[in-house]
Amino acid sequence: MLAIDHIVLRTSKLDEMLEFYTKVLSCTIERETLKETGLTQLRAGNALIDLVVVNSKLGAIGGGAPRKTARNVDHFCLQIKPMPEQEIINHLTKNGIEVGEFASRYGAQGLGNSIYIQDPEGNGVELRCRI
């Protein structure tokens, strides 16, 4: 593993979250696809913090708004060293991990191929190789 690439926070308070992360923590807005997906990506050093509006297309995937009994973190992303995708899939399946398909996604280091898996507690983990 190389680094954390990004985290995804679900929100029903986008304006307050933007003010907190940009004004209080000095993050900058890097990308917005609010109208299409409900996503705003903030630059946090060499990583990203993604804010996803819960009542958007993307936010609806995670369920209701964050509260004590509902999750707020959608997933986190780990950068891994570049290697053949099939090698990664073979390693994961050999260890009993269910895998989907690799897809090109945008993260803190630009575009990269990634795959989603779940840890034993059901937390979403994205494994990402830079293109």
C-alpha positions as CSV (number, residue, x, y, z in Angstrom):
1,M,0.0,0.0,0.0
2,L,1.2,3.5,-0.8
3,A,-1.2,6.0,0.7
4,I,-4.8,7.0,1.3
5,D,-6.1,8.5,-1.9
6,H,-9.5,9.9,-0.8
7,I,-12.4,9.6,1.6
8,V,-16.0,10.0,0.8
9,L,-18.4,11.7,3.3
10,R,-22.1,11.7,2.8
11,T,-23.9,14.9,3.8
12,S,-27.3,16.5,4.0
13,K,-25.6,19.8,4.9
14,L,-23.5,20.6,1.9
15,D,-23.1,24.3,2.5
16,E,-22.0,23.8,6.1
17,M,-19.6,21.0,5.1
18,L,-18.1,23.2,2.3
19,E,-17.6,26.1,4.6
20,F,-16.0,23.9,7.3
21,Y,-13.6,22.1,4.9
22,T,-12.7,25.2,2.8
23,K,-12.7,28.0,5.3
24,V,-11.8,26.2,8.5
25,L,-9.4,23.5,7.1
26,S,-8.3,25.4,4.0
27,C,-9.2,22.7,1.5
28,T,-10.0,23.9,-2.1
29,I,-12.7,22.8,-4.4
30,E,-11.2,20.7,-7.1
31,R,-14.1,19.2,-9.0
32,E,-17.9,19.4,-8.8
33,T,-20.4,17.1,-10.5
34,L,-23.3,18.2,-8.3
35,K,-25.9,18.3,-11.0
36,E,-25.0,14.9,-12.5
37,T,-24.1,12.9,-9.4
38,G,-24.2,15.0,-6.2
39,L,-20.4,15.0,-5.8
40,T,-18.0,17.8,-4.8
41,Q,-14.3,16.9,-4.5
42,L,-12.0,18.9,-2.2
43,R,-8.2,19.0,-2.3
44,A,-6.7,18.1,1.0
45,G,-2.9,18.1,0.5
46,N,-2.1,15.2,-1.8
47,A,-5.5,13.5,-1.0
48,L,-9.1,14.3,-1.7
49,I,-12.2,14.6,0.5
50,D,-15.3,13.8,-1.5
51,L,-18.6,15.3,-0.3
52,V,-21.7,13.4,-1.6
53,V,-25.2,14.9,-1.1
54,V,-27.4,12.1,0.4
55,N,-30.5,12.9,-1.7
56,S,-28.5,12.9,-5.0
57,K,-28.0,10.0,-7.5
58,L,-24.7,9.0,-6.0
59,G,-25.8,9.7,-2.4
60,A,-28.9,7.5,-2.6
61,I,-26.7,4.4,-3.1
62,G,-25.6,4.8,0.6
63,G,-29.1,5.0,2.1
64,G,-30.5,7.7,4.3
65,A,-28.9,10.8,5.7
66,P,-26.0,10.3,8.3
67,R,-27.2,9.8,11.9
68,K,-26.1,7.8,14.9
69,T,-27.5,4.6,13.3
70,A,-26.7,5.2,9.7
71,R,-23.2,5.3,8.1
72,N,-21.6,8.5,7.1
73,V,-18.4,7.3,5.4
74,D,-19.2,5.7,2.1
75,H,-15.7,4.2,1.5
76,F,-12.0,5.0,1.6
77,C,-9.5,4.5,-1.1
78,L,-6.0,3.0,-0.8
79,Q,-3.4,3.5,-3.4
80,I,-1.5,0.3,-4.2
81,K,1.6,-0.3,-6.3
82,P,0.9,-0.8,-10.0
83,M,0.5,-4.5,-10.9
84,P,-1.6,-6.4,-13.4
85,E,-5.3,-6.2,-12.5
86,Q,-5.8,-10.0,-12.8
87,E,-3.0,-10.5,-10.3
88,I,-4.9,-8.3,-7.8
89,I,-8.2,-10.1,-8.5
90,N,-6.5,-13.5,-8.1
91,H,-5.0,-12.5,-4.8
92,L,-8.3,-11.2,-3.4
93,T,-10.4,-14.1,-4.5
94,K,-7.8,-16.6,-3.2
95,N,-8.3,-14.9,0.2
96,G,-12.1,-15.2,0.0
97,I,-12.8,-11.6,-1.0
98,E,-15.6,-10.9,-3.4
99,V,-14.6,-8.6,-6.2
100,G,-16.3,-6.6,-9.0
101,E,-14.6,-5.2,-12.0
102,F,-11.9,-2.6,-12.4
103,A,-12.9,0.8,-13.7
104,S,-11.2,4.1,-14.4
105,R,-12.0,6.6,-11.7
106,Y,-10.7,10.0,-10.7
107,G,-8.8,10.4,-7.4
108,A,-6.2,12.6,-5.7
109,Q,-3.5,11.6,-8.3
110,G,-5.7,11.9,-11.3
111,L,-7.2,8.9,-13.2
112,G,-6.5,5.4,-12.1
113,N,-8.1,2.0,-12.3
114,S,-9.7,0.8,-9.1
115,I,-11.8,-2.0,-7.7
116,Y,-14.2,-2.0,-4.7
117,I,-14.1,-4.6,-2.0
118,Q,-15.5,-4.8,1.6
119,D,-13.7,-5.4,4.8
120,P,-15.0,-7.9,7.4
121,E,-17.2,-5.2,9.0
122,G,-18.8,-4.3,5.6
123,N,-16.8,-1.1,5.2
124,G,-16.2,-0.1,1.6
125,V,-12.5,-0.2,0.5
126,E,-11.4,1.0,-3.0
127,L,-8.1,-0.3,-4.2
128,R,-6.5,2.0,-6.8
129,C,-3.6,1.8,-9.2
130,R,-2.6,4.9,-11.0
131,I,-2.8,4.7,-14.8
